[in-house]
């Protein structure tokens, strides 16, 4: 066993706990069975969920036994959001999303050995329960005045939207989850984000009422934030998903590559599995040579490999290099190339034509005459090949995969042309 509490604190993963000394002793005496829940309120996890998924992985690597709960029941309700009611999804959709989320979480955990992970679904203990049983066996032990003080509930009560009885009851369901996992698996620790603190303590209170001798704990990790004030995990295109069909591996890699220098140290400590010495060295390099983006590249490569696999990561890195003339564009497979070019300014044309026209069409030059000047000055490239004649025309056999052209002005200004016949 390692001193996981000190490790979590050093990494910035320890926001609060119910009794730190008692938790530290329990983890030191271990192994401890713990759980973390994920609600299927979308078809995929996003990068914000990585904080919890990877913290579960850390605790397992420290010798503890994880229960990863994907909420087939709570996913039909949804944890109250600060501003408005959630849209309720039908049970069939939620069941499909449960399967998808399980498949995303499972690769991060080990299902072998003495502390083998277990995947659980709270629909297993709620589906057969009647409303009367729920109110008598669970609701009886909650006090409304205390429920009203929970942050998510209090914020909604102050809003014009208010809160429905359905979402108000969410904390009862999550509390029951902890009780059931305590009884079924001997689970004594619930882990989650600090925005879940009210729900975490609801489970503790319920267990203490029904199992007075139980020694149970809660551990909250901080919410990840961005130094510019925008929400972590969001881009102009929306959330950054773990599903490669919803966010391509290339876009996923680029998200981490573009992390602000002010944030990279925090993100590295929270999300990377590199040692303290490695991380401190990367922090030093970032401070001395921020333009090299060494830490961002290291984190992008590590997380893309963890989420999408080494082969996809290698393809993404090859595409990144090829776009800037450090590799062969023609060697990239069609899907990787398309994903990379989707992140660039691009235009669709019916057929290839004069290079100057294409540069103007996609916005790499303000006009055709300006594009010709760029060519004359030696700053225009098509598929990484320098264009030397102002009247150069692109032929169909130059198209990558019969469809794409990569245009570059100077060293860093990139754009894509997609040729779509008729």
N, C-alpha and C positions, 0 to 999 in steps of 0.2 A: 504494500500500500504506500502511496505517496501522500505528502501533505497537500492535498488537492485544494484546501481552502486558501492557503498562501498562494498557490499557483493561480487560482481564479482571481484573487485580489490583485496580483501583479498584472494580470492581463486585463483588468478592468471589467471583470465579469461578475463581480460580487456587489450588488446594489444594497440588498438587505436580507436578513433572515430573522426567523422568530426568536432564536436563542443561539447566538453564534458559538458560544462555548460548548453548549450541548450538541450542536450540529458538528462542530469540529471533532468532539470526542466520538460521536457516532461514526463519522467517516473514518477516523483513525482506527477505531475498533473493528470496523467493517468486516465483510462487505455489506453495503447498504443497498436495499432494493428501493429504487426511486422511479418516478414517472414524470413525463412531460406530455402535454396534450396538444394536438393539432386539429383544428376544425376544418373540414372540407367545405369551405364557403366559396371556393373557386376550383377550377380544374387543375390547378398546380400550386405548389408552394412558390414563394418569391424569395428574393435574396434576404429580405428581412427575417425570414424564418431560419436562415442559416445560423443565426446567433444561437437559437435553441437547439437545432439539430446538432451542431458541432459541440455545444456544451454537453449534450447527452453523450456524444462520442468521447469527450474528454473524461467525463465521470466513469464511463465504462473502461477506458484505458487505464484509469487509476484503480481499477479492481472492483467497481460497483456494478450492480445489475440493473439495466434499464428496462422499463416498460414504456414503449412508445405507443401512445394512445391516439388513434385517429377516430374522431368523434362522429360515428354514424348517427348518433342521437343528437348531440349538441350542434352538429353541423346543420341540422334541420331547423334550428332555432337561431343560432348566431349570437356571439357575445355582443352586448350593447356597444354600439359605436358612440363617440362623443356627440355627434350632431343629429343623426337621423336613424329611423328604423331600417333594418336590413330587409331586402327582398327575400321572401321565403322561397327556397327551391324545393321542387317536388322530391319525394323520397327516392325515386328511381335515379334522378340526377345525382343526389347526394351519395347514393350507393356506388355509382360509377366513379365519383370523385374520391371516395374512400379508397378504392382500388388503386387509383392513380397516385394518390399521396403516399400510400403504403409502399408502392414500388419506388418512389423517390427517396423515402427515408431509409429503407432496408439496406441499400448499399453502404451507408455510413456506419452501420453497426455490425457487430459480430454475433452470430447465432450459435456459436459453439463454445464449449468450455464451461467452467463452473459459474461464470457470470454471464451466460448467454442471454442475449436480448430476447424480449417477447413483444410481439405486436398485439395490441388489444383494441377492442371496439366497444364503446359504451352502449351501443345498441343491444349488445348481448344481455345486459342486465336491466335495460329499460323497456325493451319491446314488449315483454310479457307483463309489465306492471300496469295495473289499472290506475286511473286518476285518484280514486279513493285511497288506494294503497300508498300512492306517492304522497298525498296530503297527510295521511295518518302517520306513515313511517318516516318520512323525510321532512315535510313541511312543518310538522309539529315542533321540530327542534330549531327552527329559525325564528328570529325576532325581527319584525318588520322595521322597528325603529333603527336597528343596527344595519339592516339591509339598505336603508335609505341613505346611510352615510358613505356607502361605497362610491368611489370617485366617478365611475362610469354612470351610475344611477343618478348621483347628485347633479352631474353636468346636464344630463338629459331632462331632469325635473326642472331645471332652470331655463331650458330652451322652450321655444314655441311648440316644437314637435312633441314634447313630453316623452313618455315611455309606455309601451304596451305591457300588459301583464305577462305576456309571453317572454319578452326580453328581460323583464324584471325578475322572472323566475330562473334565468340562466344560472345564477350563482348557486341555486339549489341543486341543479343538475351536476355542475362541476364539483360541488361539495360531496354529492353522492358518489361520484367517480372515485374520489380519494378514499372514501369509506369502503367501497367495494374492493378496490385494489389492496387496501390494507387487509381486508378479510380474506381475499382470495390468494394473494401473493406475499403477504407480509410487507407491503410497501409502506415505508415510513418517511419518505421525503417526496415532496412535489416541487418541481422546478418550473419556472416560467419567467416571462418578462415582468418588469416592475409595474407595467400597466395592468397586470393581472393580479396584483397583490390582494385586492379585495376578494377575488375568487379563490386564491390560494388559502387565505385565512378562513374562508367560509368552510372549506373542507376540514381544516384543523379543528374548528369549533364543533363541527358535527361529530367528528371522531371522538373528541374529548367528552361530548355528552353521552355517546352510546358505548364508547370503549374507554372508560375513565382511567385505566391503567396504561393506555397506549402512550408511547413516546414518539411523537411524530413532529416533522419539521417542514418548513417552507424556505425555499431559496429563490430570490428574484435577481435576475440579471438586468443591467441598465438598458434603456432603450437606445439604440444607435441613432445618432443625429449627424447632421452635416454642418460644418462651420459656417456655411453661407445662409443657414436658416431654412433651406428646403428639406423636404422629407427624404430620409435615407431610402435607397432602393427605387427611387422614382427618376425617370428621365422624361424628356419631352414626349416620348412615345408611350409613356405610362410605366407600369411596374416592370421590373426586370425579373422574369420568371425562370424557374429551374427547368421547365419543360422546353426541350429544344425546338418544338414546333411553335411555341409561343414567344420565346426569345432565342434566337439562334446562338449557337456556341460562339460565333464571331462577335455578336453584339454583347454577349455575356462577358467575354474577354475584354472587349473595349471598355465596358462599364468600369471594370477594376483598373484598367490602364489609365483611365481618365480621372481617377480619384484625386481630389485636391491635396496638395502637399501638406496642408494643415490637418488633414484627416488621416493620412496614410498610416502614421504611427499607431493611432488608436485602432484602426481597422486591422492592421497586421496583428496586434496583440490579441484582439478578440477572435479573429477568424483563422489565423495561421497556426499550423502545428510545428513550426520551426522552433528551435530552442531559444532561450533567452539571449544567449550569446549571438546567435545568428540575427535575431531581431534587432538587438542593440547595434550591431554592425550595420544593418540596413538603415536604421534610423540615423546613424552617423553619416552614412553616404548621402542620404537624402538631404541632410542639413548642409553638407559640404558641396554637393553637386546636384541640386534639385532638378536641373534640366535633363539629367540622364534618366530620371524616372525609374531608377533601379528597383526601388521597393515596390512601386506599382507593377512593374513587370513580374517581379517575384510573386506577388500576391495573385495577379491575374493568372499566371501559369499554375500556381498551386490550386486555386479554387476551380479553375476550368478543368483541370485534371480530376479533381475530386468529384465534381458534378457531372462532367461529360466524358471523362476517360482520357487516357494519355494519347490515344490515336487522334481523337477530335482536337485535343489541345495542340498537338503537333501540326495538324492541318490548318488550324486558326493562325498559329504563329507563322507558318509558311505563307499564308495569304497576306498577313500584315506586312511581312518583309517584301513579298512580291509586288505589292501595290506601290511601294516606294523604290522599286528598281533593284532590290536586293535578292531577287529570286525570279524564277520563270513563271510568268502568269499562265502560260499554256499548260503547265504541269498541275495546276489546281483543278480539282474536280468541280463539276458544274454547280453542285449545291453549295460548296464552300465559297466559290467565287460569287455566286448570286447573293449569298448572305453578306459577304464583305461589301459588295457594291451597293447593297440596299442601305448601307449606313452613309453613303456618299450622296452629294447632290447628283441628280441624274435626270435624264430626259429621254423620251421615247421618240424615235423617228421611224419613218416607213422604210428608208433605205440609207445606207452609208453614203457620204458625199464629201464635199470639200472639208478639209480639216478646220479651216477658219470658220466655216459655217457651224460646224459642230461645237467648237469652242464657244462661240457666241450663243448658240442655242442652249447650252447647259449652264451658261453664266460664268465660265472661266475667263471670259473677256467681255467688256461692255458692248462691243460691236465687232462686226466682221473685220473692219479695218484695224481695230486694236488687236484682234487675234492674229492678223497677218504681221503686225509689228512684233508680237511675241515670237512668232515663228522666225522672223528675220533675225531677232536678237538671240536665237538659240534656246529659247525657254519652253518650247512646246514638245510634248511627247505623246505618242499614241502607243499604247501597250508597251510602255517603257522604251520605245524606240524614238530617238530624236527626229523631229520633222525638220527638214532642211529647206524645202521649197515652199514659198508662200502660197502657191496654187496646188499643193498636194491634195490628192483625193484618196479617200479610204476605199479599198476594194472589199468585196464580200468575203474573200478568202482570208482577210485579216481579222475577221470576227472571232472572238473567243467562244468556243462551243456554239458557233454559228449564230451568235446572238449579241455578244457584249463587246464594247470597246472601253478601255480605261484611258482617260485623258488626264494629263498632268501638266500644270504650268509651274515651272521652276522646280523646287525640291519637294514642296509640301502641299501644293494646291491640287487636289484630286477631284475628279468627277467621273461619272459613268454615262455611257450612251447605250441604250437598249434598242436594238433594231427589231421592230415588230412588223412583219410583212402584212400589207393590206389590212 
